[in-house]
Amino acid sequence: MGANSDKKNEARQKLQHIIEEAIDIGADSIELEYVDDGLEVCYMLGSTGFGTLLADRALESEIIELIISEAKLEDTPRGVMDRMHLGKRYHILVEEYDNFGESAFKLILNNPE
């Protein structure tokens, strides 16, 4: 297995972990924005948020590519990703927006089916 494939698998696992963590803490949404030191991942609960920083540029890039691909954002700023967690399916609305000239993403967590 090549390094590129390993990074893609790591990105899938990391994105799944981010989504599961958000669901587990009861977050309404997740915001991902580039900052000087890496990719900021902010879990939003109403108007309050807290976050973490990913500082692996290759992993950050793979996660963003995965979001764009899964939510079909190639030609539109809005899409949907589906994820399973604890036996429930979540439809996650994804919005891409401009943040000081760079793409940023908001993943809105809907109630599970």
C-alpha positions as CSV (number, residue, x, y, z in Angstrom):
1,M,0.0,0.0,0.0
2,G,1.4,3.4,-1.0
3,A,1.9,6.5,1.1
4,N,-0.9,8.3,-0.7
5,S,-3.3,5.5,0.0
6,D,-2.2,5.4,3.7
7,K,-2.9,9.2,4.0
8,K,-6.3,8.8,2.4
9,N,-7.2,6.1,4.9
10,E,-5.9,8.2,7.7
11,A,-8.0,11.1,6.5
12,R,-11.1,8.9,6.4
13,Q,-10.5,7.7,9.9
14,K,-9.8,11.3,11.2
15,L,-12.9,12.7,9.5
16,Q,-15.0,9.9,11.0
17,H,-13.5,10.6,14.4
18,I,-14.2,14.3,14.2
19,I,-17.8,13.6,13.2
20,E,-18.3,11.0,16.0
21,E,-16.8,13.3,18.6
22,A,-19.2,16.1,17.5
23,I,-22.2,13.8,17.7
24,D,-21.1,12.5,21.1
25,I,-20.8,15.9,22.7
26,G,-24.1,17.1,21.2
27,A,-22.6,19.6,18.7
28,D,-24.9,21.3,16.2
29,S,-22.1,21.7,13.6
30,I,-18.4,21.5,12.9
31,E,-16.5,24.3,11.3
32,L,-13.2,23.7,9.5
33,E,-11.1,26.7,8.6
34,Y,-7.5,27.2,7.7
35,V,-5.4,29.2,10.1
36,D,-1.7,30.0,10.1
37,D,-0.8,26.9,12.1
38,G,-3.0,24.4,10.3
39,L,-6.7,23.4,10.0
40,E,-8.9,24.6,12.9
41,V,-11.7,22.2,13.7
42,C,-14.3,23.9,15.8
43,Y,-17.3,22.1,17.4
44,M,-20.3,24.4,17.7
45,L,-23.0,24.1,20.3
46,G,-25.4,27.0,19.6
47,S,-23.2,30.1,19.5
48,T,-20.5,28.5,21.6
49,G,-17.6,26.6,20.1
50,F,-14.4,24.9,21.1
51,G,-11.9,23.3,18.9
52,T,-8.6,21.8,18.1
53,L,-5.9,22.2,15.5
54,L,-4.7,19.8,12.9
55,A,-1.1,20.6,12.0
56,D,-0.4,17.9,9.4
57,R,-0.8,19.7,6.0
58,A,-1.0,16.5,4.0
59,L,-3.7,15.1,6.3
60,E,-5.6,18.4,6.2
61,S,-5.6,18.4,2.4
62,E,-6.8,14.8,2.2
63,I,-9.7,15.5,4.7
64,I,-10.8,18.6,2.7
65,E,-10.6,16.5,-0.6
66,L,-12.7,13.8,1.1
67,I,-15.3,16.3,2.2
68,I,-15.5,17.9,-1.3
69,S,-15.8,14.5,-2.9
70,E,-18.3,12.9,-0.5
71,A,-20.6,16.0,-0.4
72,K,-20.2,16.5,-4.2
73,L,-19.0,20.1,-3.8
74,E,-17.1,20.2,-7.1
75,D,-19.6,22.5,-8.7
76,T,-21.7,23.8,-5.9
77,P,-21.1,25.2,-2.4
78,R,-23.6,22.9,-0.6
79,G,-24.0,19.2,-0.4
80,V,-24.7,16.3,1.9
81,M,-22.6,13.5,3.4
82,D,-24.0,10.4,5.1
83,R,-22.3,8.9,8.1
84,M,-23.1,6.0,10.4
85,H,-22.4,6.3,14.2
86,L,-23.7,3.8,16.8
87,G,-26.0,2.2,14.4
88,K,-27.7,5.5,13.3
89,R,-27.4,7.2,9.9
90,Y,-26.6,10.9,10.0
91,H,-27.2,13.2,7.0
92,I,-24.6,16.0,7.3
93,L,-25.3,19.2,5.3
94,V,-22.0,20.6,4.1
95,E,-21.5,24.2,3.2
96,E,-18.4,25.6,1.6
97,Y,-17.7,29.3,2.1
98,D,-14.9,31.8,1.6
99,N,-12.9,32.8,4.6
100,F,-10.4,35.5,3.7
101,G,-9.7,34.0,0.3
102,E,-9.6,30.3,1.4
103,S,-12.3,27.7,1.4
104,A,-13.8,26.9,4.8
105,F,-16.5,24.3,5.6
106,K,-19.4,24.0,7.9
107,L,-20.8,20.5,8.6
108,I,-24.3,20.8,10.0
109,L,-25.3,17.7,12.0
110,N,-28.9,16.7,11.5
111,N,-30.9,14.3,13.7
112,P,-30.2,10.7,12.9
113,E,-32.6,8.4,11.1
